Amino acid sequence: RSPDFDQIKTDLKQPVIFDGRNIYNPDVMEQFGFTYYSIGRRTRHKK
C-alpha cells in the first residue's frame, strides 16, 4: 500500500513528516514538498 502524498500534503496545515521508522526516502519526501524529519537516521547536510 502506497500513501497518496499529494493528498496528505493537501490535508495537512503544514507539510511536515516525522518518520520514526525511517521507511521513506528523504529525497522523495523533498520532491513531494515535505519538510522531512527521520528519527534516528544520521543528519544529511546540504551543500
N, C-alpha and C positions, 0 to 999 in steps of 0.2 A: 504494500500500500504506500503510495507516494502522496505526501501532503501537497495541497494546492497553495503554494507560497504566494501567488498573486492574490488569492482570496484572503489568505491570512494577513497579508500586508494591508489590504483594504479594511479588514475588520479591526486591526489594532490602532490605537490612538497614536502610538509611536512604533515605528518598525524596528523593534529590538528583539533579538532572540538570545536567550540564555540556554546553552546546551550543556546540561550536566552529564550527559552520557557520551558526548563527543561523536555523535552519529552523523553530523552534517559537515560537509566540506566548507571551510571558511571562504574560499574563493567563490563558490556557488552562492552562498548566502549574500556575499557582497554584490554579485551580479544581479540578484533579486532586489537589491537596495536595502538590505537589512544591516543594522548595526549588530554585529555578532560577537557574542562572548562565549568561549568554550571554557568550561570549568575543568581545571586540572591539566589542560594542554599547555605546552610552552607558548609564550607570547611571541608573536611574529612582529618584527619591527619593519615598518615601511621605510623605504629609502627615497 
